[in-house]
Amino acid sequence: MSNEVLVINERVQGEIPDLTFELIGKGRELAQALGGSVSVAMIGDLSSLDAFGGADKVYTVEHPVFGSGYSAQAWEEAVAEVVAVARPKVVLFGTGTIGIDLAGSIAYREKAPLASYVVDLKVEGSDVVAVSQLYGGKLLAESLLEGETVVATVIAGSFPSEAGRSGGSPEVVSVAAPKSLDSLTLRPVAVKEPEKSGVDITAADLLVSVGRGVGSQANIEMLQELADALKVPLSASRPVIDQGWLPKPHQVGKSGKKVKPKVYLAFGISGAPEHLEGMRSSELIIACNTDPKAPIFEVAHYGTTLDLFDLVPEILEKLEA
Ligand SMILES: Cc1cc2nc3c(=O)[nH]c(=O)nc-3n(C[C@H](O)[C@H](O)[C@H](O)COP(=O)(O)OP(=O)(O)OC[C@H]3O[C@@H](n4cnc5c(N)ncnc54)[C@H](O)[C@@H]3O)c2cc1C
């Protein structure tokens, strides 16, 4: 068993997620405390391998199955193989689709403890301590993870990503694809692209974002007016999308888009972990929520408990003046 910290790069296609660099940066800190090294598992798409200068080692697994989309079964087999080769002390996933799919089964295979919804990690002696969010962020729980290997899923935005982007030339270790990848019972057949929309909430410097607190589709109009007056897109939490008040490309969060504007204005959004995952890295967060105990105020730089139906018309009036 090594004192290696293994980061799972959760990229199926496209760019390497920011989260991977967050985990490499944190992984480096843990590895230093453990007297070990930090490594990355790259499954399938091996492009941009040179982005991993912040790691000491990159394990790669190649197989044609990874070319046809995401299969939890294929990824589980591949990650398990990397873990078998690396014998890491710590395995780090994100609390996203892939991490939620795989962390439990990898922990089960390794008989390792698993901490989920983690927002902080540290080393105490030879053990790892994880701080997890409970009840949508209303409580924080600290757990001691004892074992030869321990597993954690980390909420995106918990650590700075810059620390994981430093230059270097990691050793590349090609891990032979496990035979089980040739006889999968669950294979991706097609990738369904989300509907195209003129809105790109990820590129905006300022976002007006609306949550369930707005109450109805008719009331969205007022927030749209504010967004139009500021010449920025209107984004939203998932319930607003699920109820059909705005189309899917407007959604911020775990199952929506990750945004990092200079200013994020949140109206009637409680601040559930799945929402925070998509916006907590915004430079300045300003929240309007009538509940002073709403978790959004834990990440907001400025906040008000004014009713959004009082505040928004006031802002519109000031903007028109
Ligand atoms: C696997 C999974 C993925 C998910 N992905 C996402 C995701 O991508 N994005 C996402 O957002 N959620 C996601 N969720 C849902 C998430 O858990 C929350 O349910 C959701 O974020 C809550 O949205 P909300 O804050 O708009 O609504 P609520 O939690 O209902 O909050 C509404 C808030 O509005 C406030 N309010 C009410 N009236 C007013 C008023 N007049 N003025 C001001 N404030 C008012 C209330 O105090 C309350 O805090 C996901 C959940 C799961 C399980």
The ligand as a Gaussian input file, in Angstrom:
#p B3LYP/6-31G(d) Opt

LIG

0 1
 C      -29.041000      14.413000      -8.261000
 C      -29.575000      15.816000      -8.045000
 C      -29.172000      16.806000      -8.910000
 C      -29.609000      18.118000      -8.710000
 N      -29.170000      19.083000      -9.545000
 C      -29.517000      20.373000      -9.303000
 C      -29.004000      21.417000     -10.110000
 O      -28.269000      21.207000     -11.083000
 N      -29.359000      22.688000      -9.810000
 C      -30.179000      22.998000      -8.756000
 O      -30.460000      24.187000      -8.536000
 N      -30.694000      22.008000      -7.993000
 C      -30.393000      20.710000      -8.253000
 N      -30.947000      19.728000      -7.488000
 C      -32.057000      20.086000      -6.567000
 C      -31.588000      20.654000      -5.238000
 O      -31.401000      19.615000      -4.313000
 C      -32.629000      21.630000      -4.660000
 O      -33.862000      20.960000      -4.550000
 C      -32.833000      22.889000      -5.496000
 O      -31.582000      23.504000      -5.761000
 C      -33.703000      23.874000      -4.729000
 O      -33.999000      24.937000      -5.593000
 P      -34.436000      26.337000      -5.009000
 O      -33.365000      26.877000      -4.132000
 O      -34.862000      27.172000      -6.172000
 O      -35.766000      25.979000      -4.212000
 P      -36.045000      25.881000      -2.648000
 O      -35.060000      25.009000      -1.973000
 O      -37.489000      25.562000      -2.515000
 O      -35.775000      27.368000      -2.128000
 C      -36.583000      28.457000      -2.413000
 C      -36.083000      29.598000      -1.538000
 O      -36.776000      30.786000      -1.869000
 C      -36.938000      31.535000      -0.679000
 N      -38.073000      32.424000      -0.903000
 C      -39.396000      32.094000      -0.955000
 N      -40.140000      33.179000      -1.235000
 C      -39.273000      34.218000      -1.356000
 C      -39.428000      35.608000      -1.649000
 N      -40.643000      36.115000      -1.890000
 N      -38.338000      36.402000      -1.688000
 C      -37.101000      35.888000      -1.457000
 N      -36.880000      34.583000      -1.163000
 C      -37.958000      33.748000      -1.137000
 C      -37.193000      30.498000       0.398000
 O      -36.839000      31.009000       1.690000
 C      -36.285000      29.351000      -0.039000
 O      -35.018000      29.395000       0.621000
 C      -30.526000      18.418000      -7.659000
 C      -30.932000      17.401000      -6.797000
 C      -30.465000      16.122000      -6.988000
 C      -30.914000      15.048000      -6.026000

